[in-house]
């Protein structure tokens, strides 16, 4: 028997709807929901252990996977089974995690797992925009403690109009693409890319998205009430001791305030804070430390955080002595690595990124193969964050989700500035060598300079800055170029990238509730001032992209050839193209234009001479002589009935010069007139209607001898009249069957 199903429908206002359904699937999970839009269906479940984990944080796992069967496809590779998550899936996990995590109680440490699966795909629906809605809904249907429903939507601007959850076709025409996460009261997360928009335009997009999110949050509440809202589970809270908290606050607050005010380096203030902590611990007996050891550290960190925040709010000073709008010293360098196609170093305070650029053909494009999306990226950026950059030693366990997310942000910041006619596939790699502050924004800056150093003709240089916010409700301070410690103790971390003319990408995590749009716009405007300051440092180092790629970097030339010539150019089994690549020391790639169906030939090589040889071969192959024109040719082969000649302006393009067209006089031996290697002129007559072959002539360019008499044309009817009765004899022949009867 099918169980009772509960359903709630969300109207997007343009004929499209989203449905939330529960009660049919995955009933042993603590919460489950199917979210459907069009033919796209996501199954989301949540399970949270009833026993608290022995850790001081929430062990939350958000997992998003797209099943290939959802799109009627097989997974690629040898093993036909979904394996590790793709970068696209990881990015969706991060989007959901960043909004959910702050809404669990601070003292809730039970292992919790949210699983979201795309079970049915619709090419007109982008499923990542539904993942946040699905995750919040299952938690509302469970007994897990959670502050308030949230949702996430994608907002795009197409032809000046905002659209909620657009399809990919609409997104291709958009000048703004953002994911917004929020509750009914507060915006909590923003991430996206833009085509140089203003701060006010970005704020308008957030407002528009927030209105749609409010509707989705209300639908979750209605579904939970219809299903039967569960009582929030009881759990063992963290131990608290107000008297101990006050004692430690009184002992530590002022000392931490004074240390913070000195404006020392990260290492110096870290040691100073540690000394204060050790001093406080020493004031307790061994029994007290055994009983309250974990609380002592917790309350000290709280006192330290409050002291640093108050210093900024009351005096406008920061941990390293800067004012709120100050940016740390910057130095830059380009062309640092001699063998790369482009390189740069960007150092801002204690954050340093070394970027490299590699140029290649379309064969090196990054293949995106997801059930919901297949594409090629001809510009992509990879970000590496090794443990030594923060002075740590820890195991390397592959690319982390954080590295995927920061690399994606930097890629989105820069990709709009890559010119459409850039012939290369471009890969940027950022190696973070030091980190105390935003290394993703350092990556944007170093990536810009490395691209310009490599000779990629960026439309405009891009810079990025990480901003922070500290607020107590009545007062607030916006911090430019935040430190790592300020990221931890602040109320908002937002990264903004852009050119001198507007924003190209952003990522925000807003921790304070009810942040006004006025504060948000003011913060964005302060970020613009910081971006322009950093941009000036970049352009002082390298003002314009290099006019040419480096001598050791490959040069790229493209040519088009007719579709019917692709096979001849490649040769049987690739023989011709492989020989040509070896001979010219180039890389040759041929793609078919999906519109014109012409062949697009990419020629990549470091030797200009080799590239010219390939171009000459293509031009030779495409050479088409015109009827009545005269061409210079070279004799390359002698035959009994003529000479094979090659057009000198199109090597490899051959034609037969028949013996009868060598001279006006009768020619008994071809070598009496021409020899191997001779250069001569011929006239082209087009296709001979008799032989159906190309006809060329040398004698047509020579003066006709005096008294020359042309031989009469051959009479093709002569044999027909003089067939010696063969046709009659054939008719008189008896069939084989008749002979047998006789």
ABEGO torsion letter per residue (X at the ends): XBBBBBBBBBBAGAGBBBBBBBGABGAABABBBBBBBEABBBBBBBBBBABBBBBABBBBBBBBBBBAAAAGBBBBEABBBBBBBBAAAAAAAAAAAAAAAAABBAABABBBBBBBBBABBBAABBAAAAAAAAAAAAAAABABBBABBBBBBBBBBBGGBBBBGBBAAAAAABABBBBBBBBAABBABBBEBBBGBBAAAAAAAAAAAAAAAAAAAAAAAAAAAAAGBBBBBBBBBBBBBAAAAAAAAAAAAAAAAAAAAAGBBAAAAAAAAAAAAAAAAAABBAAAAAAAAAAAAAAAAAAAAAAAAAAAAAAGBBAAGBBAABBBBBBBBBGABAABABBBBBBBEABBBBBBBBBBBAAABBBBBBAABBBBBABBBBBBBBAAAAGBBBBBAEBBAAAAAAAAAAAAAAAAABBAABABBBBBBBBBABBBEBAAAAAAAAAAAAAAAAGBBBABBBBBBBBBBBBAGABBBBBBGBBAAAAAABABBBBBBEBAAEBABBBBBBABBGBBAAAAAAAAAAAAAAAAAAAAAAAAABABBBABBBAABBBBBBBBBBAAAAAAAAEBGGAAAAAAAAAAGBBBBBBBBAAAGBBBBBBBBABAAAAAAAAAAAAAAABBBBBGBBBBBBBABBBAAEBBBBBAABBGBBBBBBAAAABABBBABAAAABBBGBBBBBBBAEBBAAAGBBBBBAAAABBBBBGBBBBBBBBAAAAAABAGGAAAAAAABBBAAAAAAX
